[in-house]
């Protein structure tokens, strides 16, 4: 008879422990989901900034190419002027 009384107590304790475990898991999942959402927002902002930097770098490269082209033209004009003066 003593064993029969222990079984309901044991089952009650197990259910209480299971409820506590479930609460802990729910809290953990809530924190994990929140962290994941924050990380996702951060990643999106970071990616946007990287894309802006990429566009800026592309423009700088184009500007650098134009400057080089202008410098080459200036050098040609200077040579032509020298040839014209010499003739």
Secondary structure, DSSP 8 states (H G I E B T S, - for coil): -HHHHHHHHHHHHHHHHHHHHHHHHHHHHHHHHHHHHHHHHHHHHHHHHHHHHHHHHHHHHHHHHHHHHHHHHHHHHHHHHHHHHH-
